[in-house]
Amino acid sequence: MGQAEMQVTREEARFLRRFFRRQALPWIMVLGVGAIGAARWAVPAADPGVEARLAEASAAITALRAENAALRTELEAMGQRVAPAIDRRLQAFEARIAAVETKRGGARDDSAMAEVVRLEEQLASTTSAHDTITRSNLARLKDLEARMANLEGGSASLPAAPAP
């Protein structure tokens, strides 16, 4: 059911406006200023150490970029050094195996076979060590790239450095 509109005369309407301006409006303004003051008092000022932490994070990002570049250079240099060294060792092992096989004159005995097995195991160990070093460096490089992406993505704190 709708409310009936209140019928007031011009003088009554003028009185009500003046009364509101004189009595209620000052209280509403006092309450508004009080609410603003309470909000400013409740919310602390910005931490003065924010700029220092931002500078620290920027320095950490720069250090990570430098380390990333150094690792890329080291990885490329290692690839250039290790591949020929592995090839030389493989050729040396193959030559030693062939020498052991030919030295026995075709007749294979247990000591020659043991020597061949030992050389083949050493060859496999060298090859797996090379693969392990390469995987380790690639994993370390990916970890650094992920840490840089986190820092550049706006994360608030620096991630801990991985244990070597």
C-alpha positions as CSV (number, residue, x, y, z in Angstrom):
1,M,0.0,0.0,0.0
2,G,1.4,3.3,-1.1
3,Q,2.0,6.1,1.3
4,A,0.1,9.2,0.8
5,E,2.2,12.2,0.0
6,M,2.4,14.7,2.8
7,Q,0.7,18.0,2.1
8,V,2.7,21.0,3.5
9,T,2.3,24.7,2.9
10,R,5.1,26.9,1.5
11,E,5.8,28.3,4.9
12,E,6.0,24.9,6.5
13,A,8.4,23.7,3.7
14,R,10.5,26.8,4.2
15,F,10.6,26.2,8.0
16,L,11.6,22.6,7.5
17,R,14.5,23.5,5.1
18,R,15.8,26.1,7.5
19,F,15.4,23.8,10.5
20,F,17.4,21.0,8.7
21,R,20.1,23.5,7.7
22,R,20.4,24.9,11.2
23,Q,20.0,21.7,13.2
24,A,20.8,18.5,11.3
25,L,23.3,19.6,8.7
26,P,26.0,20.6,11.2
27,W,25.7,17.3,12.9
28,I,25.9,15.4,9.7
29,M,29.1,17.4,8.8
30,V,30.6,16.7,12.2
31,L,29.9,13.0,11.8
32,G,31.4,13.0,8.3
33,V,34.6,14.8,9.5
34,G,34.8,12.4,12.5
35,A,34.5,9.4,10.1
36,I,37.3,10.7,7.9
37,G,39.5,11.4,10.9
38,A,38.9,7.9,12.3
39,A,39.7,6.3,8.9
40,R,43.0,8.3,8.7
41,W,43.9,7.4,12.3
42,A,43.1,3.7,11.8
43,V,45.1,3.3,8.5
44,P,48.8,3.7,9.2
45,A,51.1,5.8,7.0
46,A,53.1,4.1,4.3
47,D,56.1,2.2,5.5
48,P,59.3,4.3,4.9
49,G,61.3,1.2,4.1
50,V,59.3,0.4,1.0
51,E,61.7,2.4,-1.2
52,A,64.7,0.6,0.4
53,R,63.1,-2.8,-0.3
54,L,62.3,-1.8,-3.9
55,A,66.0,-0.8,-4.4
56,E,67.1,-4.0,-2.8
57,A,64.8,-6.1,-5.1
58,S,66.1,-4.2,-8.1
59,A,69.7,-4.9,-7.1
60,A,68.8,-8.6,-6.6
61,I,67.2,-8.7,-10.1
62,T,70.3,-7.1,-11.6
63,A,72.5,-9.7,-9.8
64,L,70.3,-12.5,-11.1
65,R,70.5,-11.2,-14.6
66,A,74.3,-11.1,-14.4
67,E,74.4,-14.6,-12.9
68,N,72.1,-15.8,-15.7
69,A,74.3,-14.3,-18.4
70,A,77.4,-15.8,-16.7
71,L,75.8,-19.2,-16.6
72,R,74.8,-19.0,-20.2
73,T,78.3,-18.1,-21.2
74,E,79.7,-20.9,-19.0
75,L,77.3,-23.4,-20.4
76,E,78.3,-22.5,-24.0
77,A,82.0,-22.6,-23.1
78,M,81.5,-26.0,-21.4
79,G,79.7,-27.3,-24.4
80,Q,82.6,-26.2,-26.6
81,R,85.2,-27.8,-24.2
82,V,83.4,-30.9,-23.2
83,A,82.3,-32.3,-26.5
84,P,85.8,-32.5,-28.0
85,A,87.1,-33.9,-24.7
86,I,84.4,-36.6,-24.6
87,D,85.2,-37.5,-28.3
88,R,88.9,-37.8,-27.5
89,R,88.2,-40.0,-24.4
90,L,85.8,-42.2,-26.4
91,Q,88.4,-42.6,-29.2
92,A,91.0,-43.4,-26.6
93,F,88.8,-46.0,-24.9
94,E,87.9,-47.6,-28.2
95,A,91.6,-47.7,-29.2
96,R,92.4,-49.3,-25.8
97,I,89.6,-51.9,-26.2
98,A,90.8,-52.6,-29.8
99,A,94.4,-52.9,-28.5
100,V,93.4,-55.3,-25.8
101,E,91.4,-57.4,-28.2
102,T,94.2,-57.6,-30.8
103,K,97.0,-58.0,-28.2
104,R,95.5,-61.3,-27.2
105,G,95.7,-62.5,-30.8
106,G,92.1,-63.3,-31.2
107,A,92.2,-65.8,-28.4
108,R,90.1,-64.2,-25.6
109,D,90.8,-65.1,-22.1
110,D,89.1,-64.0,-18.9
111,S,91.6,-61.2,-18.0
112,A,91.3,-59.6,-21.5
113,M,87.5,-59.8,-21.2
114,A,87.6,-58.3,-17.8
115,E,89.8,-55.4,-19.1
116,V,87.4,-54.8,-21.9
117,V,84.4,-54.8,-19.5
118,R,86.2,-52.4,-17.2
119,L,87.0,-50.1,-20.0
120,E,83.4,-50.2,-21.3
121,E,82.1,-49.4,-17.8
122,Q,84.5,-46.5,-17.5
123,L,83.4,-45.3,-21.0
124,A,79.7,-45.5,-19.9
125,S,80.5,-43.7,-16.6
126,T,82.2,-40.8,-18.5
127,T,79.3,-40.5,-20.9
128,S,76.7,-40.4,-18.1
129,A,78.8,-37.9,-16.1
130,H,78.8,-35.6,-19.1
131,D,75.0,-36.0,-19.4
132,T,74.5,-35.3,-15.7
133,I,76.6,-32.1,-15.8
134,T,74.7,-30.8,-18.8
135,R,71.3,-31.6,-17.1
136,S,72.4,-30.0,-13.9
137,N,73.5,-26.8,-15.6
138,L,70.3,-26.6,-17.6
139,A,68.2,-27.2,-14.5
140,R,70.1,-24.4,-12.7
141,L,69.6,-22.1,-15.6
142,K,65.9,-22.8,-15.7
143,D,65.6,-22.2,-12.0
144,L,67.3,-18.8,-12.4
145,E,65.0,-17.9,-15.2
146,A,62.0,-18.9,-13.1
147,R,63.3,-16.8,-10.2
148,M,63.7,-13.8,-12.5
149,A,60.2,-14.2,-13.9
150,N,58.9,-14.2,-10.3
151,L,60.8,-11.1,-9.4
152,E,59.7,-9.3,-12.6
153,G,56.2,-10.4,-12.2
154,G,55.8,-8.2,-9.1
155,S,56.2,-10.7,-6.3
156,A,56.6,-8.9,-3.0
157,S,59.4,-10.9,-1.5
158,L,62.6,-12.4,-2.9
159,P,62.7,-16.3,-3.2
160,A,65.4,-18.1,-1.3
161,A,68.5,-19.0,-3.3
162,P,68.7,-22.8,-4.0
163,A,71.4,-24.8,-2.2
164,P,74.4,-25.6,-4.5
